[in-house]
Amino acid sequence: MSKIIFDCVRKSFPGGLEVLKGVSLSVKGGESHIILGQSGCGKSVFLKCLLGIMAIDSGDIRVDDLSVKDRLRSGEYMRKFSILFQGNALFDSMTIIENVEFGIGQAKKNISKCRDMAAEKLLAVGLEPRVFDLYPSEISGGMQKRAAMARAIAVEPEILLFDEPTSGLDPVTGGVICHLLRDTVKNLGVTSLTITHDLKVAAFLSDRVSVLNQGDIVWTGHASTMKKCGNEFVEHFYHASSAIGEDRTT
């Protein structure tokens, strides 16, 4: 059963620039789905439209029985989601545990044990108590990503959104974070949607991949079939991405 449906979604900007050109997509409940594409293809606009940050021009986006255009139920719609931002978006003036407590307090106003809940989520993503009362600037990028993940899962969402989750991380730390994301999604049993340009991230995290090019979904399938899927752009994207980092000196 579909959890998220994009139904012929269009979005343009002043001057006639059409960024989303009739995007249609269905994401199944419990699925880990990847939106893969190069810079400038419309991934960020796709995500902002899904979250209702940008109003769509036509078509519809639905989550369960809720439409992004239904302003009377917008709060109910938004509570379905939690997002791990590309830049983590931690509050510099709050300690790590306060950042997670803030998320819990915003979602559940009457929780009296926010700190205990926040500590539980921080431990769940592999952070030790010694870092709980440090500030974001005092911990590594990988630890910041874990803290942001703890904040995202603390509100117990139905859908987790990951925006370029390994951006700015070294390959080793990025690999560790990918394992964390995959295990967390599996353990929680939630639907996840990841926006990325990184083929390796897509292959590792995905049940299915949708490739976005020039404002439209041009292919959807399993990452393992991208290499010979019959779509010229997708095959070119696959080979170009795979070539990055190869040793060309021999």
C-alpha positions as CSV (number, residue, x, y, z in Angstrom):
1,M,0.0,0.0,0.0
2,S,1.3,3.4,-0.9
3,K,2.4,5.8,1.9
4,I,3.4,8.8,-0.2
5,I,2.0,9.6,-3.6
6,F,3.1,12.4,-6.0
7,D,0.4,12.8,-8.6
8,C,1.6,14.8,-11.6
9,V,3.2,17.5,-9.5
10,R,4.3,20.7,-11.2
11,K,6.3,23.6,-9.7
12,S,7.6,26.7,-11.5
13,F,9.4,29.8,-10.4
14,P,9.0,33.4,-11.7
15,G,10.4,33.8,-15.1
16,G,8.9,30.5,-16.4
17,L,11.5,28.1,-15.0
18,E,9.7,24.8,-14.5
19,V,11.5,22.8,-11.9
20,L,9.1,19.9,-11.4
21,K,7.5,18.8,-14.6
22,G,4.6,16.6,-13.8
23,V,6.3,14.3,-11.2
24,S,4.5,11.1,-10.4
25,L,5.8,8.7,-7.8
26,S,4.5,6.1,-5.3
27,V,6.4,5.2,-2.2
28,K,5.2,2.1,-0.4
29,G,4.6,1.9,3.4
30,G,7.8,0.6,5.2
31,E,9.9,1.1,2.1
32,S,13.3,2.8,1.9
33,H,13.1,4.9,-1.2
34,I,15.8,7.0,-2.8
35,I,15.5,10.1,-5.0
36,L,18.7,10.1,-6.9
37,G,19.9,12.8,-9.2
38,Q,22.7,15.3,-10.0
39,S,22.9,18.8,-8.7
40,G,20.2,21.1,-10.0
41,C,17.8,18.4,-11.1
42,G,15.0,19.4,-8.7
43,K,15.7,17.2,-5.6
44,S,15.5,20.1,-3.1
45,V,12.4,21.5,-4.6
46,F,10.9,18.0,-4.5
47,L,11.6,17.7,-0.8
48,K,10.3,21.2,0.0
49,C,7.0,20.5,-1.9
50,L,6.6,17.3,0.0
51,L,6.9,19.1,3.3
52,G,4.6,21.9,2.2
53,I,7.4,24.5,2.4
54,M,6.7,25.3,-1.2
55,A,3.2,25.4,-2.7
56,I,2.8,23.2,-5.8
57,D,1.3,24.7,-8.9
58,S,-0.8,21.7,-9.9
59,G,-1.2,18.0,-9.2
60,D,-1.3,16.7,-5.6
61,I,0.9,15.1,-2.9
62,R,-0.8,12.7,-0.5
63,V,0.4,10.9,2.6
64,D,-2.1,8.3,3.6
65,D,-5.4,10.1,3.2
66,L,-3.9,13.6,3.7
67,S,-3.2,16.1,1.0
68,V,-0.4,18.6,1.2
69,K,-3.0,21.2,-0.1
70,D,-5.4,20.6,2.8
71,R,-4.5,23.5,5.1
72,L,-7.2,22.5,7.7
73,R,-5.2,19.3,8.3
74,S,-1.7,20.6,7.7
75,G,-0.6,19.9,11.3
76,E,-1.7,16.3,11.0
77,Y,0.1,16.0,7.7
78,M,3.4,17.5,9.0
79,R,3.4,15.2,12.1
80,K,3.9,12.3,9.8
81,F,7.4,13.5,9.1
82,S,10.8,13.9,10.7
83,I,13.8,15.1,8.8
84,L,17.6,14.6,9.1
85,F,18.8,17.8,7.4
86,Q,21.9,18.0,5.2
87,G,23.6,20.4,7.6
88,N,22.1,18.7,10.8
89,A,20.5,22.0,11.9
90,L,21.4,21.6,15.5
91,F,21.0,24.7,17.7
92,D,24.5,26.0,18.5
93,S,23.3,27.5,21.8
94,M,21.9,24.2,23.1
95,T,23.7,21.2,24.4
96,I,23.3,17.9,22.5
97,I,20.7,16.5,24.8
98,E,18.9,19.9,24.9
99,N,18.7,19.7,21.1
100,V,16.9,16.4,21.3
101,E,14.7,17.5,24.3
102,F,13.6,20.5,22.2
103,G,12.4,18.2,19.4
104,I,10.4,16.1,21.9
105,G,8.9,19.1,23.6
106,Q,7.8,20.6,20.3
107,A,6.0,17.4,19.3
108,K,4.6,16.3,22.7
109,K,3.9,19.4,24.8
110,N,3.1,17.5,28.0
111,I,6.0,15.2,28.3
112,S,7.6,15.5,31.8
113,K,10.5,13.2,31.2
114,C,12.0,14.8,28.1
115,R,15.6,14.4,29.3
116,D,15.2,10.6,29.9
117,M,13.6,10.2,26.5
118,A,16.3,12.2,24.8
119,A,19.1,10.3,26.6
120,E,17.5,7.0,25.4
121,K,17.5,8.2,21.8
122,L,21.1,9.4,22.0
123,L,22.2,6.1,23.3
124,A,20.3,4.4,20.6
125,V,22.3,6.1,17.9
126,G,25.6,5.3,19.6
127,L,26.4,8.5,21.5
128,E,27.9,8.1,24.9
129,P,26.7,10.1,28.0
130,R,29.9,12.0,28.1
131,V,28.8,14.1,25.0
132,F,25.3,14.8,26.1
133,D,26.1,18.1,27.8
134,L,28.6,19.3,25.1
135,Y,27.6,21.8,22.5
136,P,27.6,20.9,18.7
137,S,30.8,22.9,18.1
138,E,32.6,20.6,20.7
139,I,31.9,17.3,18.9
140,S,32.8,15.9,15.5
141,G,30.7,16.0,12.3
142,G,29.8,12.3,12.7
143,M,28.7,12.8,16.2
144,Q,26.6,15.8,15.1
145,K,25.0,13.7,12.5
146,R,24.1,11.1,15.2
147,A,22.7,13.8,17.4
148,A,20.5,15.1,14.6
149,M,19.4,11.5,13.9
150,A,18.4,11.1,17.6
151,R,16.4,14.3,17.4
152,A,14.7,13.0,14.2
153,I,13.6,9.7,15.7
154,A,12.7,11.1,19.1
155,V,9.3,12.4,17.9
156,E,8.4,8.8,16.6
157,P,7.5,9.8,13.1
158,E,5.9,7.6,10.5
159,I,8.2,8.8,7.7
160,L,11.9,9.7,8.0
161,L,13.4,12.1,5.4
162,F,17.1,12.1,4.8
163,D,18.6,15.1,2.9
164,E,22.1,14.2,1.6
165,P,22.8,12.3,4.8
166,T,26.6,11.8,4.2
167,S,27.3,15.3,2.8
168,G,30.5,16.8,4.4
169,L,31.6,13.5,6.0
170,D,34.7,11.6,5.2
171,P,34.2,8.2,3.5
172,V,34.7,6.2,6.7
173,T,32.3,8.3,8.8
174,G,29.9,8.4,5.9
175,G,29.8,4.6,5.8
176,V,29.2,4.4,9.5
177,I,26.3,6.8,9.2
178,C,24.8,4.8,6.3
179,H,24.8,1.7,8.5
180,L,23.2,3.7,11.3
181,L,20.5,5.0,9.0
182,R,19.7,1.6,7.5
183,D,19.6,-0.1,10.9
184,T,17.5,2.6,12.4
185,V,14.9,2.5,9.6
186,K,14.7,-1.3,9.9
187,N,14.4,-1.3,13.7
188,L,11.7,1.3,13.7
189,G,9.8,-0.1,10.8
190,V,9.2,3.3,9.3
191,T,9.0,4.6,5.7
192,S,12.1,6.5,4.6
193,L,12.8,8.8,1.7
194,T,16.4,9.8,1.0
195,I,17.5,12.7,-1.3
196,T,21.0,12.1,-2.6
197,H,23.4,12.4,-5.5
198,D,25.6,9.7,-4.2
199,L,25.1,6.3,-6.0
200,K,26.8,4.4,-3.2
201,V,24.5,5.8,-0.6
202,A,21.5,5.0,-2.8
203,A,22.6,1.4,-3.4
204,F,23.3,0.8,0.2
205,L,20.1,2.3,1.7
206,S,17.4,1.6,-0.9
207,D,14.7,-0.8,-1.5
208,R,14.0,1.1,-4.7
209,V,15.5,4.1,-6.4
210,S,13.9,6.8,-8.5
211,V,16.1,8.9,-10.7
212,L,15.2,12.6,-11.1
213,N,16.4,14.4,-14.2
214,Q,15.5,17.8,-15.4
215,G,12.4,17.9,-13.2
216,D,10.9,14.5,-13.8
217,I,11.2,10.9,-12.6
218,V,12.8,9.1,-15.6
219,W,13.3,5.7,-14.0
220,T,12.3,3.7,-10.9
221,G,13.7,0.3,-9.9
222,H,16.2,-1.6,-7.9
223,A,19.7,0.0,-7.7
224,S,21.2,-3.3,-8.8
225,T,19.5,-3.0,-12.2
226,M,20.6,0.6,-13.0
227,K,23.7,-0.5,-14.9
228,K,21.7,-2.1,-17.7
229,C,18.2,-0.7,-17.2
230,G,17.6,0.5,-20.8
231,N,17.4,4.2,-19.9
232,E,20.3,6.1,-21.5
233,F,20.5,8.8,-18.9
234,V,20.3,6.4,-16.0
235,E,23.0,4.2,-17.4
236,H,25.2,7.2,-18.1
237,F,24.7,8.5,-14.5
238,Y,25.5,5.0,-13.1
239,H,28.8,4.7,-15.1
240,A,29.8,8.3,-14.5
241,S,29.2,7.9,-10.7
242,S,31.0,4.6,-10.6
243,A,34.0,6.0,-12.3
244,I,34.6,8.6,-9.7
245,G,37.5,7.5,-7.5
246,E,38.8,4.8,-9.8
247,D,42.6,4.5,-10.0
248,R,43.4,5.6,-13.6
249,T,47.2,5.4,-13.2
250,T,47.5,1.8,-14.2
